[in-house]
Amino acid sequence: MSGNKKNVKLEEKKKDGINKKYIFIVVGIVLILLIVTGIIILLNKDDKSSNLTKENEIVEEDNTPVFEEQTFEEQKNILLDILNQEIVKYEEICTDSDNSECITEDLKKEILNNFNSFKERLESEEISQEEINQLKQEINDYLIILDPEVKLDDLISEETEIKENNGVSENENSSVVASGIEGILNSAKLNPIKTGYTSLDNQVSSVINSVTNSSMSTYEKVKALYDWVINNMSYQLGFVIGEEIDSLMNTYGFYERDAIQVFLAANGFGTKRGSCDNYSAMFMILTRRIGLDSYVVSARNTNGTGHTTVNIKINGKWYNFDPQREDNSKKNGKIMYYAFGEDDNDSKPYTYVNRSSDVAAFHKFNKQPESNYLNASITVAGKTYKAKTLVQKYNLTIPETIEIDYVSNPNTVIKLEVDRNVTYMWTTGGYTNLDWEHSSIHGKATTSSYGEITINQTYSAKYDYTVHVVDEEGREINFIMHFNFKNPTKKLSISANTGDYSYNDYILIGVSEYDSVGKVTYTAKVTETNDPRGAEAVVIEPDNYYTFKISNLDRANYWYKFEVTGVDEAGNVATDTFSSIL
């Protein structure tokens, strides 16, 4: 019995050992699995931490890797895109002195000039990588000056993200936009029109001949001209010169709006710079030349600032083409055709002001009828001078001096002729003074007493006279004349007079001539002085407002005597002397 019990105990111990052995194996396996899992988790965690660090580097290092990873051309285009965006932003900023959100007109011009200067340097064909890096720093510094919260690297990051997220390539986008407008453009009825302004028409012909040919469709030609304007123009704040607009109207007979478009286009073709006004005028005239019914129309951005774009009417429907906005929207230097052939239902960042009035005001370069002109002429001393105007004010300056023998003709008669009811007046010295002489001519005036001005002059003198003619619409012609009243039996005489005596180191000299023939030429010299430096020390030179400025004097201690000599066109000589002594 005892032996059996012992065996049972041994068996139980044996089984207990086996069980413990399995427990240790299982525990060991579990521990190994836990260790392996922990290692894997740790490795993944390290990898994720590593990735996060790399991602954060871009933010922590101000996006520098984003810019440096780009190619040389991509870097240029990123900076150009940012500059274009800043230019548009500051072009549209208000200049109201009463509004704290606005800036002064001078500051606005300065900012735009600086941004355009950066663009010029970027667009140089000889720019190097080192210069790109330098420009990047300069642009960043300038942006911070304008707004401390704006950093160039943030703008670069945004611009790069836009490019990366834009899954539509330039070619794909072009085909998407073009697919709707291509057939429409090709279906347009064409009526080619020139402006009639020869130099501009020649420039337009040159561009069209360089980028299009007879085998191209209308769509292909329009796209080529659109590309040319965008690729050849750089943005610059534009302006209109009133005198040049008036000259175009009077010389070519343009209506005012046509003259403005001709001026803007000619300026754009000539300088390759301009605002939306120039871009639009150029594209409108180019597309008019190939026969499309194009118009420059005014628009208003959401912030209230102005804009101009081109609308083309095809088969009774309007389509918008906006080369300046397109230029600002280029990606990596590529034209994206966002604003190529938008119809009226397409979304735009602006609304039209009044397209109907813009269209009505444009006369397709037709000339105004003769009846729209104010015509007038004057006859004096046997010569007739004619002028006509479409603009509010036109000056005709008669180039030659009108010589009058006041002995034989003490009463000089100016005969006036106009083609409509006018009010006229005459003044001396070039000033308008309604109290001097004020008369009216009713109907189509002839050289009757109603259209005559008499000047009574009985001594030698030179005068400027102006005859002002104003019609019922407020248009004015000014005949500006230079008279020389003389006695032909007398020779040339002159009178030299000093100007302000308050200066110790110089004197201003004015000279008047009498009984001269034509223009008088003057010389001056020092004839006597007690200045120990001698006459050679004195400087005599022409002055803008006086005949001479005589300087390098010491009038507090010394005196000077001067002689002025005049010679007229007939060879008559006259002299006059004066002293510096008070």
C-alpha positions in Angstrom: 0.0 0.0 0.0 2.7 2.4 1.0 4.5 1.7 -2.3 1.5 2.5 -4.3 1.0 5.8 -2.4 4.6 6.7 -3.1 4.1 6.1 -6.8 1.0 8.2 -6.8 2.8 11.0 -5.2 5.6 10.7 -7.7 3.2 10.8 -10.6 1.5 13.9 -9.2 4.9 15.6 -8.8 5.8 14.6 -12.3 2.5 16.0 -13.7 2.9 19.2 -11.6 6.4 19.7 -13.1 5.1 19.2 -16.6 2.4 21.8 -16.0 4.8 24.3 -14.6 7.1 23.7 -17.7 4.2 24.5 -20.1 3.3 27.6 -18.0 6.8 28.9 -18.3 6.8 28.3 -22.1 3.5 30.1 -22.6 4.6 33.0 -20.4 7.8 33.1 -22.4 6.0 33.2 -25.7 3.7 35.9 -24.5 6.6 38.0 -23.2 8.4 37.6 -26.6 5.2 38.7 -28.4 4.9 41.7 -26.2 8.5 42.6 -26.7 8.2 42.3 -30.5 4.9 44.3 -30.5 6.5 47.0 -28.4 9.5 47.2 -30.7 7.2 47.5 -33.8 5.1 50.2 -32.1 8.3 52.0 -31.0 9.7 51.8 -34.6 6.4 53.1 -36.0 6.3 55.9 -33.5 9.9 56.9 -34.3 9.1 56.8 -38.0 6.0 59.0 -37.5 7.9 61.4 -35.2 10.5 61.6 -37.9 8.0 62.3 -40.5 6.3 64.9 -38.4 9.6 66.6 -37.7 10.3 66.8 -41.5 6.8 68.2 -42.1 7.2 70.7 -39.4 10.6 71.8 -40.7 8.8 73.6 -43.5 6.8 75.7 -41.1 9.7 76.2 -38.6 12.1 77.3 -41.3 9.7 79.7 -43.0 9.0 77.6 -46.1 12.5 77.9 -47.4 12.7 74.3 -48.6 9.4 74.9 -50.5 11.1 77.6 -52.6 14.5 76.1 -52.9 13.1 72.8 -54.1 11.7 74.6 -57.2 13.6 75.0 -60.4 15.1 78.3 -61.4 12.3 79.2 -63.7 9.7 78.1 -61.2 11.2 80.3 -58.6 11.1 83.3 -60.9 7.4 82.5 -61.8 6.4 82.1 -58.1 7.9 85.5 -57.3 6.3 87.1 -60.4 2.9 85.7 -59.5 3.2 87.1 -56.0 4.3 90.5 -57.3 1.4 90.6 -59.7 -1.0 89.9 -56.9 0.5 92.7 -54.8 0.3 95.1 -57.7 -3.4 94.3 -58.3 -4.0 94.7 -54.5 -2.4 98.1 -54.4 -3.8 99.3 -57.7 -7.2 98.8 -56.2 -6.5 100.3 -52.8 -8.4 103.6 -52.2 -6.7 107.0 -51.9 -9.3 108.8 -49.9 -7.5 111.0 -47.3 -10.6 110.8 -45.0 -10.5 107.0 -44.8 -8.1 105.4 -42.5 -8.0 102.2 -44.7 -6.7 104.3 -47.6 -3.3 105.6 -48.6 -2.1 108.7 -50.3 -1.9 108.9 -54.1 1.9 109.5 -53.9 2.5 106.5 -51.6 0.3 104.3 -54.0 2.5 105.4 -57.0 5.7 104.7 -55.0 4.5 101.2 -53.9 3.5 100.3 -57.5 6.7 101.6 -58.9 8.8 99.6 -56.4 6.8 96.4 -57.2 7.3 97.0 -61.0 11.0 97.6 -60.4 11.2 94.1 -58.7 9.4 92.7 -61.7 11.8 94.3 -64.2 14.8 92.7 -62.4 13.1 89.3 -62.3 12.2 89.4 -66.0 15.7 90.2 -67.1 17.2 87.5 -69.3 20.5 87.8 -67.6 19.3 87.3 -64.0 21.2 84.7 -62.0 20.3 82.3 -59.1 22.2 84.6 -56.7 20.2 87.6 -57.9 17.0 85.6 -57.5 17.9 84.9 -53.9 18.8 88.5 -53.3 15.5 89.7 -54.8 13.6 87.2 -52.6 15.1 88.9 -49.6 14.5 92.4 -50.8 10.8 91.6 -51.6 10.4 90.0 -48.2 11.8 93.1 -46.5 9.6 95.4 -48.5 6.5 93.4 -47.8 7.2 93.6 -44.0 7.7 97.4 -44.3 4.2 97.6 -45.9 2.6 95.2 -43.5 4.6 93.5 -40.7 2.2 90.6 -40.7 2.9 89.7 -44.3 5.9 87.4 -44.9 7.0 86.4 -48.4 7.6 82.8 -47.3 4.0 82.5 -46.2 2.9 83.8 -49.6 5.3 81.3 -51.3 3.8 78.5 -49.3 0.3 79.5 -50.4 1.3 79.9 -54.0 3.1 76.6 -54.1 0.1 74.8 -52.4 -2.2 76.3 -55.1 0.1 75.0 -57.8 0.3 71.5 -56.3 -3.4 71.3 -55.6 -4.3 72.4 -59.1 -4.7 69.1 -60.8 -5.6 70.5 -64.2 -2.7 71.2 -66.4 -2.4 74.3 -68.6 -3.1 72.2 -71.7 -6.0 70.4 -70.1 -7.5 73.6 -68.8 -7.1 75.3 -72.2 -8.9 72.6 -74.0 -11.8 72.7 -71.4 -12.3 76.4 -71.8 -11.6 76.5 -75.5 -14.0 73.7 -76.3 -16.9 76.0 -75.6 -15.7 79.1 -77.3 -13.8 77.7 -80.3 -16.9 76.9 -82.3 -18.5 80.2 -81.3 -15.5 82.3 -82.4 -15.3 80.3 -85.7 -19.0 81.0 -86.4 -18.6 84.8 -86.0 -19.2 87.0 -89.0 -16.1 89.1 -89.6 -15.8 92.8 -90.5 -12.2 94.0 -90.2 -11.8 97.6 -89.1 -8.7 99.9 -89.0 -8.5 102.8 -86.6 -7.3 105.3 -89.2 -4.4 106.3 -87.0 -1.5 105.2 -89.2 1.2 104.6 -86.7 -1.1 102.5 -84.5 -2.5 100.6 -87.5 1.0 99.7 -88.6 1.8 98.4 -85.1 -1.4 96.3 -85.2 -0.5 94.9 -88.6 3.0 93.9 -87.4 1.6 92.0 -84.4 -1.1 90.2 -86.4 1.4 89.2 -89.2 3.9 87.9 -86.6 1.5 85.5 -84.8 -1.2 84.6 -87.3 -1.6 83.5 -90.8 -4.4 82.9 -93.4 -4.7 79.2 -92.7 -5.6 79.8 -89.0 -9.2 79.8 -87.8 -10.7 82.8 -86.1 -10.4 81.0 -82.7 -6.7 80.3 -83.3 -6.1 83.9 -84.3 -7.9 85.3 -81.3 -6.0 82.9 -79.0 -2.7 83.9 -80.6 -3.4 87.6 -80.1 -4.6 87.1 -76.6 -1.3 85.3 -75.8 0.7 88.1 -77.5 -0.8 90.8 -75.3 -0.4 88.8 -72.1 3.2 87.7 -72.9 4.4 91.1 -74.1 2.8 93.4 -71.5 3.9 94.2 -67.9 1.5 95.8 -65.5 2.0 99.4 -64.7 -0.4 102.0 -63.3 -1.8 103.8 -66.4 -2.9 107.4 -67.1 -4.6 109.4 -69.8 -3.1 112.7 -71.1 -6.0 115.1 -72.0 -4.0 117.1 -74.4 -3.1 114.1 -76.5 -6.8 112.9 -76.5 -7.8 116.4 -77.7 -5.1 116.3 -80.4 -6.3 112.9 -81.6 -9.9 114.1 -81.8 -9.1 117.3 -83.7 -6.5 115.7 -86.0 -8.3 112.4 -86.9 -11.9 113.4 -86.1 -12.3 110.6 -83.5 -15.2 110.6 -81.0 -13.8 111.0 -77.5 -14.1 107.4 -76.4 -12.5 106.2 -79.6 -9.7 108.7 -79.1 -9.1 107.4 -75.6 -8.9 103.8 -76.8 -6.5 104.7 -79.6 -4.3 106.6 -77.1 -4.3 103.7 -74.6 -3.5 101.1 -77.2 -0.8 103.2 -78.9 0.8 103.8 -75.5 0.7 100.0 -74.7 2.2 98.9 -78.0 4.9 101.5 -77.6 6.0 100.9 -74.0 4.8 97.3 -73.5 3.5 98.5 -70.1 0.1 99.6 -68.8 -2.9 98.9 -66.7 -6.1 97.0 -67.5 -7.1 100.0 -69.7 -4.1 99.4 -72.0 -4.4 95.6 -72.1 -8.1 96.0 -73.0 -7.6 98.7 -75.6 -4.9 96.7 -77.3 -6.8 93.4 -77.4 -10.0 95.2 -78.6 -8.2 96.9 -81.5 -6.4 93.7 -82.5 -9.6 91.7 -82.5 -11.4 94.5 -84.4 -8.7 94.3 -87.0 -9.4 90.7 -87.7 -13.1 91.4 -87.9 -14.7 90.8 -84.5 -17.3 93.1 -82.9 -15.2 94.0 -79.8 -15.7 96.7 -77.1 -13.8 97.9 -74.0 -16.3 97.9 -71.1 -16.0 99.3 -67.6 -16.4 97.1 -64.5 -16.5 97.4 -60.8 -14.7 95.0 -58.4 -16.3 93.8 -55.2 -14.2 96.3 -53.2 -15.5 99.2 -55.3 -12.4 99.7 -57.4 -12.6 100.1 -61.2 -11.5 97.7 -64.0 -11.8 97.4 -67.7 -12.2 94.3 -69.9 -13.1 93.3 -73.4 -16.6 92.1 -74.5 -17.0 90.6 -77.9 -20.5 90.2 -79.4 -21.0 87.0 -81.4 -24.4 86.0 -82.9 -26.2 88.3 -80.5 -24.5 87.1 -77.3 -21.7 88.6 -75.3 -18.4 86.9 -74.4 -15.8 88.3 -72.0 -12.0 88.3 -72.6 -9.8 89.8 -69.9 -6.1 89.8 -70.8 -4.9 91.8 -67.8 -6.7 89.5 -65.3 -5.3 86.5 -67.2 -1.8 87.9 -67.0 -2.2 88.1 -63.2 -3.5 84.5 -63.0 -0.7 82.8 -64.9 0.7 79.6 -63.2 4.4 78.9 -63.6 4.4 81.4 -66.4 1.6 79.6 -68.2 -1.6 81.2 -69.4 -4.5 79.4 -67.9 -7.3 80.9 -70.0 -9.6 81.6 -67.0 -10.9 84.7 -68.7 -10.9 83.6 -72.3 -14.4 83.6 -73.7 -16.5 83.8 -70.5 -20.2 84.3 -71.3 -22.5 86.5 -69.2 -23.4 83.5 -66.9 -19.8 82.8 -66.0 -18.7 84.0 -62.5 -16.3 87.0 -62.6 -14.6 88.9 -59.8 -16.5 92.1 -60.9 -19.7 93.4 -62.4 -20.2 95.6 -65.4 -20.9 99.2 -64.7 -23.0 99.9 -67.8 -22.1 98.0 -70.9 -24.9 99.6 -72.9 -23.5 103.1 -72.5 -19.9 101.9 -73.2 -21.1 100.3 -76.4 -23.1 103.3 -77.4 -20.2 105.7 -76.7 -17.8 103.8 -79.0 -18.1 104.7 -82.7 -15.9 102.0 -84.2 -13.3 104.7 -85.2 -15.8 106.5 -87.5 -15.0 110.1 -88.0 -17.3 112.9 -86.7 -19.2 114.9 -89.3 -18.0 118.3 -90.2 -21.1 119.8 -88.6 -19.8 118.8 -85.2 -16.7 121.1 -85.5 -16.6 124.7 -84.4 -14.9 126.5 -87.3 -13.4 130.0 -87.0 -10.8 132.1 -88.8 -9.2 135.5 -88.3 -7.6 137.8 -90.9 -5.0 140.3 -89.9 -2.3 142.2 -91.8 -3.3 140.5 -95.0 -3.1 136.9 -93.7 -5.9 134.5 -92.7 -5.5 131.9 -90.0 -8.0 129.1 -89.7 -8.8 126.7 -86.8 -11.5 124.2 -86.0 -12.2 122.0 -82.9 -14.2 119.1 -81.6 -12.9 119.6 -78.0 -13.8 122.0 -75.3 -10.7 124.2 -75.7 -8.3 124.5 -78.6 -5.4 127.0 -78.9 -3.9 128.1 -82.2 -0.7 129.9 -81.6 0.4 131.8 -84.8 4.1 131.0 -85.0 5.3 134.2 -86.8 5.4 137.6 -85.2 2.9 139.9 -86.9 4.8 143.1 -87.9 2.6 146.2 -87.9 3.6 149.7 -89.3 1.6 151.7 -86.7 2.5 155.0 -88.5 0.6 153.9 -91.7 -1.9 151.7 -89.8 -2.7 153.2 -86.4 -5.8 151.1 -86.3 -5.1 147.4 -86.8 -8.2 145.5 -87.7 -8.7 141.8 -86.9 -11.6 140.3 -88.9 -13.3 137.3 -87.4 -15.3 134.7 -89.3 -17.2 131.7 -87.7 -19.8 129.2 -88.9 -22.3 129.5 -86.0 -23.4 131.7 -83.2 -20.5 132.6 -80.9 -19.4 134.9 -78.2 -16.0 136.4 -78.7 -13.6 138.6 -76.8 -10.0 139.8 -77.1 -7.4 140.3 -74.5 -3.8 141.4 -74.2 -0.9 139.6 -72.5 -2.6 136.3 -73.0 -5.1 136.7 -70.1 -8.8 136.2 -70.4 -10.6 139.3 -69.1 -14.3 139.6 -70.1 -14.3 143.4 -69.3 -11.9 144.3 -72.0 -14.1 143.6 -75.1 -17.1 141.3 -75.3 -19.2 140.9 -78.3 -21.5 138.4 -80.1 -21.8 137.2 -83.6 -25.2 135.8 -84.6 -25.6 133.2 -87.3 -22.8 132.6 -89.8 -20.7 135.7 -89.4 -18.8 137.3 -92.2 -16.1 139.9 -92.0 -18.7 142.6 -91.1 -18.5 145.1 -88.4 -20.0 142.5 -86.1 -16.9 140.4 -86.5 -14.2 143.0 -86.3 -11.7 143.9 -83.5 -9.8 147.1 -83.8 -6.5 147.7 -82.0 -5.4 151.3 -81.8 -1.6 151.6 -81.4 0.4 154.8 -81.9 3.9 153.9 -80.5 6.5 151.2 -80.8 5.7 148.2 -78.7 5.4 144.4 -78.6 2.2 142.8 -77.4 0.6 139.3 -77.2 -3.1 139.4 -78.1 -5.6 136.6 -77.8 -8.9 136.3 -79.5 -11.3 134.0 -77.7 -14.2 132.4 -79.6 -16.8 130.4 -77.7 -19.9 128.7 -79.2 -23.2 127.8 -77.5 -21.9 124.4 -76.5 -19.0 125.9 -74.6 -16.3 125.0 -77.1 -13.5 127.5 -77.3 -10.9 128.5 -79.9 -8.1 130.8 -78.8 -6.1 132.6 -81.5 -2.8 133.6 -79.8 -0.9 136.3 -81.8 2.4 138.1 -81.3 2.4 141.7 -82.5 5.4 144.0 -83.2 4.2 147.6 -83.6 7.0 149.6 -85.2 7.9 152.7 -87.0 9.8 151.6 -90.2 11.6 155.0 -90.4 13.3 154.2 -87.1 16.0 151.8 -86.4 16.1 149.1 -83.6 16.3 150.4 -80.0 16.5 148.5 -76.8 16.1 149.1 -73.1 17.8 147.1 -70.4 16.2 147.0 -67.0 17.4 145.3 -63.8 15.2 143.0 -61.9 15.2 142.4 -58.1 18.0 144.4 -56.5 17.8 142.5 -53.1 20.5 140.0 -54.0 24.2 140.9 -53.3 25.8 138.2 -55.6 23.7 138.5 -58.7 21.4 140.7 -60.8 18.5 139.7 -63.2 18.3 141.7 -66.4 15.3 142.1 -68.7 15.6 143.7 -72.1 12.8 145.2 -74.3 13.2 146.1 -78.0 11.4 148.6 -80.1 11.1 149.0 -83.9 12.8 145.6 -84.4 12.6 143.5 -87.5 12.0 139.9 -86.6 13.7 138.2 -83.6 16.4 140.0 -81.7 19.5 138.3 -80.4 21.2 139.7 -77.3 24.7 139.6 -75.8 26.0 141.3 -72.6 29.3 142.2 -71.0 30.9 144.0 -68.1 32.6 147.2 -69.4 33.8 148.7 -66.1 34.3 147.6 -62.4 36.4 148.3 -59.4 36.2 144.7 -58.3 39.9 143.5 -58.0 39.0 140.2 -59.5 38.2 142.0 -62.8 35.4 141.7 -65.3 36.4 138.2 -66.1 35.2 137.0 -62.8 31.6 138.0 -63.6 29.3 135.2 -64.9 26.7 136.1 -67.6 24.2 133.5 -68.6 20.6 133.3 -70.0 17.7 133.1 -67.5 14.4 131.3 -67.9 12.3 134.4 -67.0 14.7 137.3 -67.7 17.1 137.9 -70.5 20.2 137.4 -68.4 21.4 136.4 -65.0 24.6 138.2 -64.1 26.2 136.5 -61.1 29.5 136.1 -59.0 29.2 139.7 -58.0 30.2 141.5 -54.7 27.8 144.4 -54.8 28.3 145.2 -51.2 31.9 146.4 -51.8 32.2 147.0 -55.6 30.3 148.5 -58.6 29.8 147.1 -62.1 28.8 148.7 -65.4 27.2 146.5 -68.1 26.4 146.9 -71.8 23.7 144.9 -73.6 23.7 144.6 -77.4 20.8 143.5 -79.6 20.8 142.6 -83.2 17.6 142.0 -85.1 17.0 139.8 -88.2 17.6 142.8 -90.5 21.0 143.3 -89.0 20.0 146.5 -87.1 22.2 146.9 -83.9 21.3 148.7 -80.7 22.9 149.0 -77.3 22.0 150.0 -73.8 24.1 150.4 -70.6 23.3 150.3 -66.9 25.1 150.2 -63.6 24.8 148.0 -60.5 24.9 151.0 -58.2 21.6 151.6 -56.4 
